[in-house]
């Protein structure tokens, strides 16, 4: 679920960290749910009056979630639980240290087949571009990243599930 609140100036605000003050309005994290909430005036009913709804609300929500995920991946890098690059990822997989993997949306199929096996038990997400993944590693582009910390992987899995639902995956 994703949370929204009504700001003091009566605007619908996405609460990406789920900590803003006020009564929350919780929705299922899909574009269909957001569009239905707007169409059925759910925000108006929850706020008991007129509210301003940003025109591109679903895009704002998606971008906020992706930014939060990329920031967490960057934090994982700084804390030493991010492995990236083909060879590094391959070694982490062989050592069975991988808890979650990220592969660029625009990655070559043969790279995926060379790296991952059908017997791998960790989730592999491809909701980011090469440039987005590269931004967290300090490089122009990155294709493969893995997380080796259990807490970080758990938080990222929940967050990426929301991103995927909003993107329609």
Order of alpha helices (4+ residues) and beta strands (2+ residues): beta-beta-beta-alpha-alpha-alpha-beta-alpha-beta-alpha-beta-alpha-beta-alpha
